[in-house]
């Protein structure tokens, strides 16, 4: 679930609607996480710039590991989610970087685990 969230969140294609990656990832998130991620998502200006540059991103080497420093319980856990993101312009890769997010993962009343808001370390 958390790995699938990152897989959906990480793929950005200039031909898709604005914040399509956030829409895809939202089915794996709490409402609070969706709102928080939307605040950090594209706005009209950044979206138009990405379209003009034909900017796309994809990820591989996706992993999720329990944060050893954070508390864990029956209904909450903290995961370090990371991936290698490759950015491209007009289909030509120009940059590769590690992306990482520490996220609270919470069990819902129906038993599903959902990705919650990003947690600041330290």
DSSP file (Angstrom, degrees, kcal/mol; ACC not computed):
  #  RESIDUE AA STRUCTURE BP1 BP2  ACC     N-H-->O    O-->H-N    N-H-->O    O-->H-N    TCO  KAPPA ALPHA  PHI   PSI    X-CA   Y-CA   Z-CA
    1    1 A X     >        0   0    0      0, 0.0     4,-2.3     0, 0.0     5,-0.1   0.000 360.0 360.0 360.0 -53.1    0.0    0.0    0.0
    2    2 A X  H  >  +     0   0    0      2,-0.2     4,-2.1     1,-0.2     5,-0.1   0.880 360.0  49.8 -67.9 -36.2    2.6    2.6    1.0
    3    3 A X  H  > S+     0   0    0      2,-0.2     4,-2.4     1,-0.2    -1,-0.2   0.905 110.8  50.0 -66.3 -40.4    4.9    1.5   -1.9
    4    4 A X  H  > S+     0   0    0      2,-0.2     4,-2.2     1,-0.2    -2,-0.2   0.875 107.0  55.5 -66.0 -36.3    2.0    1.8   -4.3
    5    5 A X  H  X S+     0   0    0     -4,-2.3     4,-2.7     1,-0.2     5,-0.2   0.955 110.7  44.5 -57.8 -49.5    1.2    5.3   -2.9
    6    6 A X  H  X S+     0   0    0     -4,-2.1     4,-2.2     1,-0.2    -2,-0.2   0.888 110.0  55.3 -64.3 -39.0    4.8    6.3   -3.7
    7    7 A X  H  X S+     0   0    0     -4,-2.4     4,-0.7     1,-0.2    -1,-0.2   0.905 114.2  40.2 -60.1 -41.8    4.7    4.7   -7.1
    8    8 A X  H  < S+     0   0    0     -4,-2.2     3,-0.4     1,-0.2    17,-0.2   0.891 115.8  50.2 -74.1 -40.8    1.5    6.7   -8.0
    9    9 A X  H  < S+     0   0    0     -4,-2.7    -2,-0.2    -5,-0.2    -1,-0.2   0.840 107.5  55.2 -64.4 -34.9    2.7    9.9   -6.4
   10   10 A X  H  < S+     0   0    0     -4,-2.2     2,-0.6    -5,-0.2    -1,-0.2   0.726  85.2  88.3 -78.4 -24.1    6.1    9.8   -8.2
   11   11 A X     <  +     0   0    0     -4,-0.7     2,-0.4    -3,-0.4    47,-0.2  -0.676  51.6 171.1 -85.2 118.6    4.9    9.6  -11.8
   12   12 A X  E     -A   57   0A   0     45,-1.9    45,-2.9    -2,-0.6     2,-0.4  -0.992   8.6-176.3-127.1 132.3    4.4   13.0  -13.4
   13   13 A X  E >   -A   56   0A   0     -2,-0.4     3,-2.2    43,-0.2    43,-0.2  -0.993  27.0-140.2-133.1 127.5    3.7   13.5  -17.1
   14   14 A X  T 3  S+     0   0    0     41,-0.6    42,-0.1    -2,-0.4    40,-0.1   0.690 102.2  60.7 -59.5 -19.3    3.3   16.9  -18.7
   15   15 A X  T 3  S+     0   0    0     39,-0.1    -1,-0.3     2,-0.0     2,-0.1   0.604  91.3  85.2 -84.4 -11.8    0.5   15.6  -20.9
   16   16 A X  S <  S-     0   0    0     -3,-2.2     3,-0.1     1,-0.2     5,-0.0  -0.414  93.0 -86.3 -85.6 163.2   -1.7   14.7  -17.9
   17   17 A X    >   -     0   0    0      1,-0.2     3,-1.7    -2,-0.1     4,-0.2  -0.245  65.0 -72.6 -61.3 158.6   -4.0   17.1  -16.0
   18   18 A X  T 3  S+     0   0    0      1,-0.3    -1,-0.2     2,-0.1    26,-0.1  -0.297 117.9   2.4 -56.5 132.8   -2.5   19.2  -13.2
   19   19 A X  T 3> S+     0   0    0     -3,-0.1     4,-1.9     1,-0.1     3,-0.3   0.749  79.7 147.9  59.9  29.6   -1.7   17.1  -10.1
   20   20 A X  H <> S+     0   0    0     -3,-1.7     4,-2.4     1,-0.2     5,-0.2   0.849  70.1  58.9 -59.9 -33.2   -2.8   13.8  -11.8
   21   21 A X  H  > S+     0   0    0     -4,-0.2     4,-2.3     1,-0.2    -1,-0.2   0.896 104.9  48.7 -63.5 -38.9   -0.2   12.1   -9.7
   22   22 A X  H  > S+     0   0    0     -3,-0.3     4,-1.5     2,-0.2    -1,-0.2   0.879 109.5  52.8 -67.9 -37.3   -1.8   13.3   -6.5
   23   23 A X  H  < S+     0   0    0     -4,-1.9     4,-0.4     2,-0.2    -2,-0.2   0.932 111.4  46.0 -62.2 -45.2   -5.2   12.2   -7.7
   24   24 A X  H >< S+     0   0    0     -4,-2.4     3,-0.8     1,-0.2    -2,-0.2   0.910 115.3  46.4 -63.4 -42.5   -3.8    8.7   -8.4
   25   25 A X  H >< S+     0   0    0     -4,-2.3     3,-2.1   -17,-0.2    -1,-0.2   0.722  92.5  81.9 -73.4 -21.5   -2.1    8.5   -5.1
   26   26 A X  G >< S+     0   0    0     -4,-1.5     3,-1.8     1,-0.3    -1,-0.2   0.752  77.1  68.1 -61.9 -25.8   -5.1    9.8   -3.1
   27   27 A X  G <  S+     0   0    0     -3,-0.8    -1,-0.3    -4,-0.4    -2,-0.1   0.655 102.1  48.7 -69.3 -11.2   -6.8    6.4   -2.9
   28   28 A X  G <  S+     0   0    0     -3,-2.1    87,-3.1    -4,-0.1    -1,-0.3   0.211 105.9  78.9-105.8  12.2   -3.9    5.2   -0.6
   29   29 A X  B <  S-b  115   0A   0     -3,-1.8    87,-0.2    85,-0.3     2,-0.1  -0.794  76.0-113.0-125.5 160.1   -4.1    8.3    1.7
   30   30 A X     >  -     0   0    0     85,-2.3     4,-2.1    -2,-0.3     5,-0.1  -0.433  40.3-108.1 -77.4 163.6   -6.0    9.8    4.5
   31   31 A X  H  > S+     0   0    0      1,-0.2     4,-2.2     2,-0.2     5,-0.2   0.883 120.7  54.1 -61.2 -38.9   -8.0   13.0    3.9
   32   32 A X  H  > S+     0   0    0      1,-0.2     4,-2.3     2,-0.2    -1,-0.2   0.898 108.4  48.7 -63.2 -40.6   -5.5   15.0    5.9
   33   33 A X  H  > S+     0   0    0     82,-0.2     4,-2.7     2,-0.2     5,-0.2   0.887 108.8  53.3 -67.4 -38.6   -2.6   13.7    3.8
   34   34 A X  H  X S+     0   0    0     -4,-2.1     4,-2.1     2,-0.2    -2,-0.2   0.941 111.0  46.4 -60.8 -47.0   -4.5   14.5    0.6
   35   35 A X  H  X S+     0   0    0     -4,-2.2     4,-1.5     1,-0.2    -2,-0.2   0.918 113.6  48.7 -61.5 -44.2   -5.0   18.1    1.8
   36   36 A X  H  X S+     0   0    0     -4,-2.3     4,-0.8     1,-0.2    -2,-0.2   0.908 112.3  47.5 -64.2 -42.8   -1.4   18.5    2.8
   37   37 A X  H >X S+     0   0    0     -4,-2.7     4,-0.7     1,-0.2     3,-0.6   0.864 107.0  57.6 -67.9 -35.0    0.0   17.1   -0.4
   38   38 A X  H >< S+     0   0    0     -4,-2.1     3,-0.7     1,-0.2    -1,-0.2   0.872 100.5  57.7 -61.6 -37.0   -2.4   19.4   -2.5
   39   39 A X  H 3< S+     0   0    0     -4,-1.5    -1,-0.2     1,-0.2    -2,-0.2   0.813 112.2  41.2 -63.1 -28.9   -0.8   22.4   -0.7
   40   40 A X  H << S+     0   0    0     -4,-0.8    -1,-0.2    -3,-0.6    -2,-0.2   0.489 100.5  98.7 -95.4  -5.4    2.6   21.3   -2.0
   41   41 A X  S << S-     0   0    0     -3,-0.7     5,-0.1    -4,-0.7    -3,-0.1   0.015  85.3 -63.8 -74.7-176.3    1.3   20.3   -5.5
   42   42 A X        -     0   0    0      4,-0.1     2,-0.2     3,-0.1    -1,-0.2  -0.316  43.3-159.0 -66.9 149.2    1.4   22.3   -8.7
   43   43 A X     >  -     0   0    0     -3,-0.1     4,-2.6    -2,-0.0     5,-0.3  -0.617  44.6 -84.1-111.6-178.1   -0.4   25.5   -9.2
   44   44 A X  H  > S+     0   0    0     -2,-0.2     4,-2.4     1,-0.2     5,-0.2   0.883 127.9  49.3 -56.9 -40.5   -1.3   27.0  -12.6
   45   45 A X  H  > S+     0   0    0      2,-0.2     4,-2.1     1,-0.2    -1,-0.2   0.936 114.2  42.0 -67.8 -47.1    2.1   28.6  -13.0
   46   46 A X  H  > S+     0   0    0      2,-0.2     4,-2.1     1,-0.2    -1,-0.2   0.865 115.0  52.6 -69.8 -33.4    4.2   25.6  -12.2
   47   47 A X  H  X S+     0   0    0     -4,-2.6     4,-2.2     2,-0.2    -2,-0.2   0.931 109.8  47.4 -66.2 -45.4    1.9   23.4  -14.2
   48   48 A X  H  X S+     0   0    0     -4,-2.4     4,-2.6    -5,-0.3    -2,-0.2   0.890 111.3  51.9 -62.6 -38.9    2.2   25.6  -17.3
   49   49 A X  H  X S+     0   0    0     -4,-2.1     4,-1.9     2,-0.2    -1,-0.2   0.911 109.2  49.7 -63.8 -42.0    5.9   25.7  -17.0
   50   50 A X  H  X>S+     0   0    0     -4,-2.1     5,-2.6     1,-0.2     4,-0.6   0.896 112.3  48.2 -63.7 -40.5    6.1   21.9  -16.8
   51   51 A X  H ><5S+     0   0    0     -4,-2.2     3,-0.8     3,-0.2    -2,-0.2   0.920 109.8  51.5 -65.0 -44.0    3.9   21.6  -19.9
   52   52 A X  H 3<5S+     0   0    0     -4,-2.6    -1,-0.2     1,-0.3    -2,-0.2   0.862 116.6  40.4 -62.0 -35.5    6.1   24.2  -21.8
   53   53 A X  H 3<5S-     0   0    0     -4,-1.9    37,-0.3    -5,-0.2    -1,-0.3   0.504 106.5-127.1 -89.1  -5.3    9.2   22.2  -20.9
   54   54 A X  T <<5 -     0   0    0     -3,-0.8    36,-2.3    -4,-0.6    37,-0.5   0.942  43.4-176.1  53.5  50.8    7.5   18.8  -21.5
   55   55 A X  E   < + C   0  89A   0     -5,-2.6   -41,-0.6    34,-0.2     2,-0.3  -0.640  10.8 167.5 -85.0 130.6    8.7   17.8  -18.1
   56   56 A X  E     -AC  13  88A   0     32,-2.5    32,-2.9    -2,-0.4     2,-0.3  -0.947  13.6-163.6-136.3 157.9    8.0   14.2  -16.8
   57   57 A X  E     +AC  12  87A   0    -45,-2.9   -45,-1.9    -2,-0.3     2,-0.3  -0.990   6.8 178.6-141.4 149.3    9.2   12.1  -13.9
   58   58 A X  E     - C   0  86A   0     28,-1.7    28,-3.0    -2,-0.3     2,-0.3  -0.968  14.5-142.3-144.1 159.9    9.2    8.5  -13.1
   59   59 A X  E     + C   0  85A   0     -2,-0.3     2,-0.3    26,-0.2    26,-0.2  -0.927  20.2 162.9-128.8 150.9   10.5    6.4  -10.2
   60   60 A X  E     + C   0  84A   0     24,-2.0    24,-2.9    -2,-0.3     3,-0.1  -0.813  58.6  58.0-143.1-173.5   12.2    3.1   -9.6
   61   61 A X  E    S+     0   0A   0     -2,-0.3     2,-0.3    22,-0.2    -1,-0.1   0.895  73.9 178.8  51.4  43.7   14.1    1.5   -6.7
   62   62 A X  E     +     0   0A   0     21,-0.2     2,-0.3    -3,-0.1    21,-0.2  -0.585   3.4 169.7 -80.7 134.6   11.1    2.2   -4.5
   63   63 A X  E     - C   0  82A   0     19,-2.7    19,-2.3    -2,-0.3     2,-0.4  -0.977  24.5-160.7-143.9 157.5   11.3    1.1   -0.9
   64   64 A X  E     + C   0  81A   0     -2,-0.3     2,-0.4    17,-0.2    17,-0.2  -0.974  17.8 172.2-138.4 122.7    9.5    1.4    2.4
   65   65 A X  E     - C   0  80A   0     15,-2.0    15,-3.5    -2,-0.4     2,-0.1  -0.974  37.6-103.1-131.2 146.4   11.1    0.7    5.8
   66   66 A X  E     - C   0  79A   0     -2,-0.4     2,-0.6    13,-0.2    13,-0.3  -0.426  37.7-116.2 -64.7 137.1    9.9    1.2    9.3
   67   67 A X        -     0   0    0     11,-2.9     3,-0.4     1,-0.2    11,-0.2  -0.662  20.4-154.8 -74.0 120.2   11.5    4.2   11.0
   68   68 A X  S    S+     0   0    0     -2,-0.6    -1,-0.2     1,-0.2    -2,-0.0   0.753  90.2  52.1 -70.6 -22.1   13.5    2.8   13.9
   69   69 A X  S    S+     0   0    0      2,-0.1    -1,-0.2    -3,-0.0     2,-0.2   0.733  95.5  81.8 -84.6 -23.2   13.2    6.1   15.9
   70   70 A X  S    S-     0   0    0     -3,-0.4     8,-0.1     8,-0.1     2,-0.1  -0.496  83.8-107.5 -89.4 151.6    9.4    6.5   15.7
   71   71 A X        -     0   0    0     -2,-0.2     2,-0.4     6,-0.1    -4,-0.1  -0.428  32.5-159.1 -71.9 151.3    6.9    4.8   17.9
   72   72 A X        +     0   0    0      5,-0.1     2,-0.2    -2,-0.1     5,-0.2  -0.980  14.7 168.2-131.5 144.6    4.8    2.0   16.4
   73   73 A X        -     0   0    0      3,-3.3     3,-0.2    -2,-0.4     0, 0.0  -0.757  52.1 -81.2-141.0-172.4    1.5    0.6   17.6
   74   74 A X  S    S+     0   0    0     -2,-0.2     3,-0.1     1,-0.2    -1,-0.0   0.795 128.1  25.1 -66.4 -28.7   -1.4   -1.6   16.5
   75   75 A X  S    S+     0   0    0      1,-0.1    32,-2.4    31,-0.1     2,-0.3   0.334 121.5  49.0-121.1   5.8   -3.0    1.2   14.5
   76   76 A X  E     + D   0 106A   0     30,-0.2    -3,-3.3    -3,-0.2     2,-0.3  -0.998  51.8 164.5-147.9 142.8   -0.1    3.5   13.6
   77   77 A X  E     - D   0 105A   0     28,-2.2    28,-3.3    -2,-0.3     2,-0.5  -0.947  27.5-131.0-147.2 165.6    3.4    3.1   12.2
   78   78 A X  E     - D   0 104A   0     -2,-0.3   -11,-2.9    26,-0.2     2,-0.4  -0.989  24.5-171.1-126.0 126.0    6.0    5.3   10.6
   79   79 A X  E     -CD  66 103A   0     24,-2.7    24,-2.5    -2,-0.5     2,-0.7  -0.894  23.0-139.5-119.2 145.8    7.7    4.5    7.4
   80   80 A X  E     -CD  65 102A   0    -15,-3.5   -15,-2.0    -2,-0.4     2,-0.5  -0.923  27.5-166.7 -98.5 112.6   10.6    5.9    5.5
   81   81 A X  E     +CD  64 101A   0     20,-3.0    20,-2.5    -2,-0.7     2,-0.3  -0.872  14.1 166.6-104.0 130.1    9.5    5.8    1.8
   82   82 A X  E     +CD  63 100A   0    -19,-2.3   -19,-2.7    -2,-0.5     2,-0.3  -0.970  10.2 166.6-144.3 159.0   12.1    6.4   -0.8
   83   83 A X  E     - D   0  99A   0     16,-2.0    16,-2.6    -2,-0.3     2,-0.6  -0.977  39.3-107.3-159.4 163.3   12.7    6.1   -4.5
   84   84 A X  E     -CD  60  98A   0    -24,-2.9   -24,-2.0    -2,-0.3     2,-0.5  -0.920  38.0-158.1 -97.7 119.3   15.1    7.1   -7.3
   85   85 A X  E     -CD  59  97A   0     12,-3.5    12,-2.5    -2,-0.6     2,-0.5  -0.858   5.3-161.5-102.6 131.8   13.3    9.7   -9.4
   86   86 A X  E     -CD  58  96A   0    -28,-3.0   -28,-1.7    -2,-0.5     2,-0.3  -0.959   7.5-158.2-113.1 120.9   14.4   10.3  -13.0
   87   87 A X  E     -CD  57  95A   0      8,-2.7     7,-2.5    -2,-0.5     8,-1.4  -0.759  12.1-175.5 -97.4 143.5   13.3   13.6  -14.6
   88   88 A X  E     -CD  56  93A   0    -32,-2.9   -32,-2.5    -2,-0.3     2,-0.5  -0.974  19.4-148.3-138.3 153.9   13.1   14.1  -18.3
   89   89 A X  E >  S-CD  55  92A   0      3,-2.3     3,-2.1    -2,-0.3   -34,-0.2  -0.991  87.0 -14.6-120.8 124.4   12.4   16.9  -20.8
   90   90 A X  T 3  S-     0   0    0    -36,-2.3    -1,-0.1    -2,-0.5   -35,-0.1   0.842 132.4 -51.0  51.3  36.6   10.7   16.0  -24.0
   91   91 A X  T 3  S+     0   0    0    -37,-0.5     2,-0.6     1,-0.2    -1,-0.3   0.433 114.3 114.7  86.3  -0.4   11.6   12.3  -23.3
   92   92 A X  E <   -D   89   0A   0     -3,-2.1    -3,-2.3     2,-0.0    -1,-0.2  -0.916  65.0-129.6-109.3 118.4   15.3   12.9  -22.6
   93   93 A X  E     +D   88   0A   0     -2,-0.6    -5,-0.3    -5,-0.3     3,-0.1  -0.377  35.5 162.5 -64.4 137.1   16.4   12.1  -19.1
   94   94 A X  E     +     0   0A   0     -7,-2.5     2,-0.3     1,-0.3    -6,-0.2   0.485  58.2  29.1-131.3 -11.4   18.4   14.9  -17.5
   95   95 A X  E     -D   87   0A   0     -8,-1.4    -8,-2.7     2,-0.0     2,-0.4  -0.990  49.2-169.5-156.1 141.6   18.4   14.3  -13.8
   96   96 A X  E     +D   86   0A   0     -2,-0.3     2,-0.3   -10,-0.2   -10,-0.2  -1.000  21.7 159.8-130.7 134.7   18.3   11.5  -11.3
   97   97 A X  E     -D   85   0A   0    -12,-2.5   -12,-3.5    -2,-0.4     2,-0.4  -0.985  39.9-108.5-150.3 157.9   17.8   12.0   -7.6
   98   98 A X  E     -D   84   0A   0     -2,-0.3     2,-0.4   -14,-0.2   -14,-0.2  -0.753  30.5-163.7 -85.7 133.2   16.6   10.2   -4.4
   99   99 A X  E     +D   83   0A   0    -16,-2.6   -16,-2.0    -2,-0.4     2,-0.3  -0.935  11.1 179.9-113.7 144.4   13.3   11.3   -3.0
  100  100 A X  E     +D   82   0A   0     -2,-0.4     2,-0.3   -18,-0.2   -18,-0.2  -0.999  11.8 179.0-146.9 144.0   12.3   10.4    0.5
  101  101 A X  E     -D   81   0A   0    -20,-2.5   -20,-3.0    -2,-0.3     2,-0.6  -0.980  20.6-145.2-145.6 131.7    9.3   11.0    2.8
  102  102 A X  E     -D   80   0A   0     17,-0.4    17,-3.4    -2,-0.3     2,-0.4  -0.889  32.7-177.0 -95.6 120.7    8.7    9.9    6.3
  103  103 A X  E     -DE  79 118A   0    -24,-2.5   -24,-2.7    -2,-0.6     2,-0.4  -0.935  29.4-127.9-125.8 140.8    5.0    9.2    6.6
  104  104 A X  E     -D   78   0A   0     13,-1.6    12,-3.4    -2,-0.4     2,-0.5  -0.689  25.6-155.2 -77.0 137.3    2.7    8.1    9.4
  105  105 A X  E     -DE  77 115A   0    -28,-3.3   -28,-2.2    -2,-0.4     2,-0.4  -0.979  12.4-167.4-117.9 125.9    0.7    5.1    8.3
  106  106 A X  E     -DE  76 114A   0      8,-2.5     8,-2.6    -2,-0.5     2,-0.4  -0.928  19.7-127.2-123.9 140.4   -2.7    4.6   10.1
  107  107 A X  E     - E   0 113A   0    -32,-2.4     6,-0.2    -2,-0.4     2,-0.1  -0.676  27.2-142.4 -82.4 131.7   -5.1    1.7   10.2
  108  108 A X    >   -     0   0    0      4,-3.7     3,-2.1    -2,-0.4    -1,-0.0  -0.416  28.4-102.2 -87.2 167.4   -8.7    2.6    9.3
  109  109 A X  T 3  S+     0   0    0      1,-0.3    -1,-0.1    -2,-0.1    -2,-0.0   0.760 123.7  57.1 -62.8 -23.8  -11.8    1.2   11.0
  110  110 A X  T 3  S-     0   0    0      2,-0.1    -1,-0.3     1,-0.0     3,-0.1   0.404 122.8-105.9 -87.6   4.2  -12.2   -1.1    7.9
  111  111 A X  S <  S+     0   0    0     -3,-2.1    -2,-0.1     1,-0.3     2,-0.1   0.245  77.6 131.8  94.6 -13.2   -8.7   -2.6    8.5
  112  112 A X        -     0   0    0     -5,-0.1    -4,-3.7     1,-0.0     2,-0.5  -0.445  52.8-134.4 -72.3 146.5   -7.0   -0.8    5.6
  113  113 A X  E     - E   0 107A   0     -6,-0.2     2,-0.3    -2,-0.1    -6,-0.2  -0.890  25.6-169.3 -99.1 130.4   -3.7    1.0    6.2
  114  114 A X  E     - E   0 106A   0     -8,-2.6    -8,-2.5    -2,-0.5     2,-0.4  -0.919  26.3-111.7-122.5 148.6   -3.5    4.5    4.6
  115  115 A X  E     -bE  29 105A   0    -87,-3.1   -85,-2.3    -2,-0.3   -10,-0.2  -0.614  39.4-167.9 -75.0 129.8   -0.6    6.9    4.2
  116  116 A X  E     -     0   0A   0    -12,-3.4     3,-0.1    -2,-0.4    -1,-0.1  -0.270  36.4 -42.9-106.1-165.6   -1.0    9.9    6.4
  117  117 A X  E     -     0   0A   0      1,-0.1   -13,-1.6   -14,-0.1    -1,-0.3  -0.119  67.2 -92.0 -62.8 155.9    0.7   13.3    6.5
  118  118 A X  E     - E   0 103A   0    -15,-0.2     2,-0.5   -85,-0.1   -15,-0.2  -0.407  39.9-139.2 -65.5 143.9    4.5   13.7    6.1
  119  119 A X        -     0   0    0    -17,-3.4     2,-0.4    -3,-0.1   -17,-0.4  -0.920   8.8-129.8-111.7 131.2    6.3   13.7    9.4
  120  120 A X        -     0   0    0     -2,-0.5     2,-0.2   -19,-0.1   -19,-0.0  -0.650  24.3-136.7 -77.1 130.0    9.2   16.0   10.1
  121  121 A X              0   0    0     -2,-0.4    -1,-0.0     1,-0.2   -19,-0.0  -0.588 360.0 360.0 -84.8 149.6   12.2   14.2   11.5
  122  122 A X              0   0    0     -2,-0.2    -1,-0.2     0, 0.0    -2,-0.0   0.445 360.0 360.0  91.8 360.0   14.2   15.6   14.4
